[in-house]
Amino acid sequence: MKKDRFIIKAIPWIGLGFVFGFVILLLSNFNFNFDLSTMFTYFGYSCIGISIISMILSIYFMCSSKSMINKKSDDFDKIEIKIDNSIILACISFITCLISFGIVMYGSHFNTLKSIFSTIFTIWFIVTCFASSYIQYVCVELNKKINPEKKGNALDFNFSKDFYNSCDEAQKIIIGEVCYKSFMINSSILLWTLVALIFAASFIDIGFFTIVLVGLINIVNVLVYTIISHKLQYKGSIIYSAMK
């Protein structure tokens, strides 16, 4: 229920991000045409709006959870939800900023974006890279305060491994279930995206590179899952044989 409420609350903020991006679009005296390059540029403005709004909300949730911990609140569930929301929004901010930055490079190539806005987008991209990393670091440290058994430094390359190893068996089972569902959803999205791109190629010039790239990502996604699955099954067989 709490997750559903978060999603419902997030929808208006995403809409606000689009509106914010549209306002930036108007301020840039953008020439509205319905060709592919200008539509990509508009989507870039929308993404930068979502990125800014998401970063503001992420900072809010981070500060709110930190305040609750400093006040020695015993509502650990609420604190963890705020920490999770902060990390999720920081990731959304970074990814949407990355998308907009890529579109800026595309727009600069086709001269559909003013140089001043290209500079602004580039500066925001750099700020978002550092801000999202810092927010995730702080959130992990806050999580370790209410869960002292958790290990790892968010700025360390081995953080994921160290943090996973510090989880108990129940948490590892949850992580495994999440990874499986994520794989299934990503596989479906990649497959249907590939089908949509093939269909769209009959009507607009999207280039062959996009289709090849999505197809390769899909192949890598399946291969990684299959290879790791076989390795774990082999490792499990050895352990089971040793126990016998």
TAQUIQUI-V727357 format. One record per residue. N is the residue number from 1. PSI is psi in whole degrees, -180 to 180 (none if undefined). OMEGA is omega in degrees with one decimal (none if undefined). D_FIRST is the distance of its C-alpha to the first C-alpha in whole Angstrom. Layout:
N|PSI|OMEGA|D_FIRST  N|PSI|OMEGA|D_FIRST
//
This chain:
1|-43|179.8|0  2|-37|177.6|4  3|-41|179.6|5  4|-40|179.3|5  5|-37|179.5|6  6|-42|179.5|9  7|-43|179.8|10  8|-40|179.3|11  9|-30|-176.7|12  10|-29|-177.0|14  11|-49|178.2|16  12|-35|179.5|18  13|-37|175.1|19  14|-42|176.6|20  15|-39|177.8|22  16|-35|177.2|24  17|-42|176.7|25  18|-42|179.1|26  19|-44|178.8|28  20|-43|176.8|29  21|-37|179.1|31  22|-37|177.4|32  23|-43|176.2|34  24|-38|179.4|35  25|-43|179.5|37  26|-39|-179.5|38  27|-24|-178.6|40  28|3|-177.2|41  29|44|-176.2|43  30|138|179.4|42  31|111|-175.5|44  32|110|171.7|41  33|154|-175.5|43  34|36|172.3|41  35|169|-170.5|42  36|-43|-175.7|40  37|-43|-179.8|41  38|-33|177.0|40  39|-37|175.6|37  40|-40|-179.9|36  41|-42|177.2|37  42|-43|178.9|35  43|-35|176.7|32  44|-43|176.3|33  45|-42|179.5|33  46|-41|180.0|29  47|-39|180.0|28  48|-34|176.4|30  49|-46|178.2|28  50|-39|-179.7|24  51|-45|-178.7|26  52|-47|179.6|27  53|-43|-180.0|24  54|-39|179.2|22  55|-41|178.1|24  56|-46|179.2|24  57|-38|179.2|20  58|-45|178.0|21  59|-40|178.8|23  60|-49|-179.3|22  61|-37|178.3|19  62|-48|-179.9|21  63|-37|179.8|24  64|-45|178.9|21  65|-38|178.4|20  66|-40|178.6|24  67|-42|179.4|24  68|-39|179.0|22  69|-42|179.8|24  70|-30|177.7|27  71|5|178.7|26  72|43|176.3|26  73|142|178.9|22  74|10|177.3|21  75|73|-173.4|17  76|-31|178.7|17  77|-45|180.0|13  78|-40|179.0|13  79|-44|-180.0|16  80|-37|177.9|15  81|-43|178.8|12  82|-40|178.3|15  83|-44|178.6|17  84|-44|179.4|15  85|-41|-179.8|15  86|-45|-180.0|18  87|-44|179.8|19  88|-47|-178.2|17  89|-35|176.1|19  90|-40|176.8|22  91|-43|178.0|22  92|-43|179.2|21  93|-44|-178.4|24  94|-45|-176.8|27  95|-45|179.2|26  96|-34|176.0|26  97|-40|177.8|29  98|-40|177.4|31  99|-48|-178.2|31  100|-37|179.3|32  101|-40|176.6|35  102|-40|179.3|36  103|-32|175.3|36  104|-43|177.4|38  105|-40|177.3|41  106|-45|-179.6|41  107|-36|178.6|41  108|-35|179.9|44  109|-37|-178.1|46  110|10|176.7|46  111|38|178.0|47  112|6|-177.0|44  113|133|179.4|43  114|148|-176.2|44  115|-35|-179.2|45  116|-37|179.1|44  117|-30|173.4|41  118|-40|177.9|41  119|-44|179.6|42  120|-45|179.5|39  121|-41|-179.4|36  122|-43|178.8|38  123|-44|179.7|38  124|-35|177.4|34  125|-45|179.6|34  126|-44|179.4|36  127|-44|-178.3|34  128|-39|178.4|30  129|-48|-178.9|32  130|-42|-176.6|33  131|-44|-178.7|30  132|-38|177.4|27  133|-43|-179.7|29  134|-42|-180.0|29  135|-44|178.6|26  136|-38|176.9|25  137|-48|-179.7|27  138|-43|-178.9|26  139|-39|177.4|23  140|-42|178.6|24  141|-38|176.7|27  142|-40|178.3|24  143|-36|179.6|22  144|-24|177.9|25  145|-36|179.6|26  146|-12|175.2|23  147|79|-173.8|23  148|-20|-178.5|27  149|-16|-179.4|28  150|139|-178.0|26  151|165|174.3|29  152|150|176.7|30  153|125|-175.7|31  154|-20|179.9|29  155|-1|-179.9|32  156|144|-179.8|34  157|-25|-179.5|34  158|16|-175.1|33  159|-48|-176.8|30  160|-43|-179.6|28  161|-45|-178.9|30  162|-42|-178.6|31  163|-41|179.6|27  164|-42|-179.4|26  165|-24|179.9|29  166|-5|178.2|28  167|151|176.1|25  168|177|-174.1|25  169|-38|179.5|25  170|-42|179.2|21  171|-36|178.3|20  172|-36|176.8|23  173|-41|177.9|22  174|-44|178.6|18  175|-42|178.4|20  176|-42|178.6|22  177|-41|178.4|19  178|-43|-179.7|18  179|-41|179.8|21  180|-47|-179.7|22  181|-38|177.6|19  182|-41|178.6|20  183|-45|-178.5|24  184|-43|179.8|23  185|-46|179.8|21  186|-39|179.2|24  187|-43|179.3|27  188|-44|-179.4|26  189|-46|-179.4|25  190|-41|-179.5|29  191|-48|-178.7|30  192|-30|174.7|29  193|-42|177.9|30  194|-43|178.0|33  195|-43|-179.7|34  196|-40|179.7|33  197|-40|177.7|36  198|-42|178.5|38  199|-42|-178.7|38  200|-29|-179.0|38  201|-19|178.7|41  202|-16|-174.4|43  203|-34|-179.1|42  204|159|-178.8|42  205|98|179.1|43  206|-6|179.6|41  207|151|-177.6|43  208|-23|-175.1|43  209|-39|-179.5|42  210|-45|-179.5|38  211|-45|179.9|38  212|-42|-177.4|40  213|-47|179.3|37  214|-40|178.1|34  215|-42|179.5|36  216|-40|177.4|37  217|-40|178.6|33  218|-43|179.2|32  219|-47|179.3|35  220|-41|179.5|35  221|-46|-178.9|31  222|-42|-177.8|32  223|-44|-180.0|35  224|-45|179.4|33  225|-45|-177.8|31  226|-45|-178.1|34  227|-47|-179.8|36  228|-38|178.8|33  229|-45|179.1|32  230|-40|179.4|36  231|-44|-179.6|37  232|-38|177.0|34  233|-41|178.8|35  234|-43|178.3|39  235|-41|178.9|38  236|-37|178.7|36  237|-40|178.8|39  238|-45|-179.4|41  239|-43|-179.3|39  240|-40|179.1|39  241|-38|179.1|43  242|-37|-179.9|44  243|-32|178.9|42  244|none|none|44
//
